């Protein structure tokens, strides 16, 4: 199975909410990721995006299986992602300046940590 890109919930929500600041960037990033290979979501991303929907059917329509692979998140990856998230929250140098300057957020770092774990575990 080809490695995919774990899509951050913020990217999906930027597009779904038509965020005036981030929608364009998110559309471009998602399109580039789709060109590179499969798009993945996990239960955490699914639950975060679900807040925009009142029915699971509408959520499923917004995240079709043919476009987004459903991938589990290993417990060890969740643990490591939590540690990175806490570090980003506690350490000011990991906050807005570096993360947003690099086009990311603390949530993006969590997703990246999980993705790196999955890539190294394979």
C-alpha positions as CSV (number, residue, x, y, z in Angstrom):
1,X,0.0,0.0,0.0
2,X,1.4,3.4,-1.0
3,X,2.2,5.9,1.7
4,X,-0.2,8.8,1.8
5,X,-0.5,12.2,3.3
6,X,-2.2,12.5,6.6
7,X,-4.5,15.5,6.1
8,X,-4.8,17.9,9.0
9,X,-8.3,18.7,10.2
10,X,-7.4,22.5,10.0
11,X,-6.8,22.1,6.2
12,X,-10.2,20.5,5.7
13,X,-12.0,22.9,7.9
14,X,-10.3,25.9,6.2
15,X,-11.8,24.7,2.9
16,X,-15.2,23.7,4.3
17,X,-15.7,27.0,6.2
18,X,-14.3,29.0,3.3
19,X,-11.9,30.7,5.7
20,X,-10.9,34.0,4.2
21,X,-7.3,33.8,5.3
22,X,-6.4,30.1,4.9
23,X,-8.8,28.6,2.3
24,X,-6.5,29.4,-0.7
25,X,-3.4,28.0,1.0
26,X,-5.3,24.9,2.2
27,X,-6.8,24.2,-1.3
28,X,-3.3,24.4,-2.8
29,X,-1.7,22.2,-0.1
30,X,-4.5,19.6,-0.4
31,X,-4.2,19.5,-4.2
32,X,-0.5,19.1,-4.1
33,X,-0.8,16.3,-1.6
34,X,-3.4,14.6,-3.7
35,X,-1.1,14.8,-6.7
36,X,1.7,13.2,-4.7
37,X,-0.4,10.2,-3.6
38,X,-3.4,9.1,-1.5
39,X,-4.9,11.4,1.1
40,X,-5.4,9.8,4.6
41,X,-7.5,10.8,7.6
42,X,-7.6,9.1,11.0
43,X,-10.2,9.0,13.7
44,X,-8.9,12.2,15.3
45,X,-9.1,14.2,12.1
46,X,-12.6,12.6,11.4
47,X,-13.8,13.7,14.8
48,X,-12.4,17.2,14.6
49,X,-14.0,17.7,11.2
50,X,-17.3,16.2,12.4
51,X,-18.2,19.2,14.5
52,X,-19.3,21.0,11.2
53,X,-22.0,18.4,10.5
54,X,-25.2,17.4,12.3
55,X,-25.4,14.0,10.6
56,X,-22.8,11.4,9.9
57,X,-24.1,10.9,6.4
58,X,-23.3,14.6,5.6
59,X,-19.8,14.1,7.0
60,X,-19.3,10.9,4.9
61,X,-20.4,12.8,1.8
62,X,-17.9,15.6,2.6
63,X,-15.1,13.0,3.1
64,X,-15.8,10.3,0.5
65,X,-13.9,7.1,0.9
66,X,-12.7,7.2,-2.7
67,X,-10.9,10.5,-1.9
68,X,-9.8,9.9,1.7
69,X,-8.4,6.7,3.1
70,X,-9.4,5.9,6.6
71,X,-6.3,5.0,8.5
72,X,-5.9,4.0,12.2
73,X,-3.5,5.9,14.4
74,X,-1.2,3.6,16.3
75,X,-1.3,4.1,20.1
76,X,2.5,4.9,20.1
77,X,2.0,7.6,17.4
78,X,-0.9,9.1,19.5
79,X,1.4,9.2,22.5
80,X,4.2,10.9,20.6
81,X,1.8,13.4,19.0
82,X,0.5,14.3,22.5
83,X,4.0,15.0,23.7
84,X,4.7,17.2,20.7
85,X,1.4,19.0,21.2
86,X,2.2,19.7,24.9
87,X,5.7,20.9,24.0
88,X,4.3,23.3,21.4
89,X,1.8,24.6,24.0
90,X,4.3,25.1,26.7
91,X,7.3,26.3,24.7
92,X,6.7,29.8,23.3
93,X,9.4,29.4,20.6
94,X,7.3,26.5,19.1
95,X,4.2,28.6,18.9
96,X,3.1,31.1,16.3
97,X,6.5,32.5,15.3
98,X,8.2,29.3,14.0
99,X,5.1,27.2,13.3
100,X,3.1,29.8,11.4
101,X,6.2,31.2,9.8
102,X,6.7,27.7,8.3
103,X,3.0,27.5,7.3
104,X,1.9,25.3,10.1
105,X,0.2,25.0,13.5
106,X,0.6,22.9,16.6
107,X,-2.0,20.6,15.1
108,X,0.1,20.3,12.0
109,X,3.0,19.2,14.1
110,X,0.9,16.6,15.8
111,X,-0.2,15.3,12.4
112,X,3.4,15.3,11.1
113,X,4.6,13.4,14.2
114,X,2.0,10.7,13.6
115,X,3.0,10.6,9.9
116,X,6.7,10.3,10.7
117,X,6.0,7.5,13.1
118,X,3.9,5.6,10.6
119,X,6.5,6.1,7.9
120,X,9.3,4.8,10.2
121,X,7.2,1.9,11.5
122,X,6.6,0.6,8.0
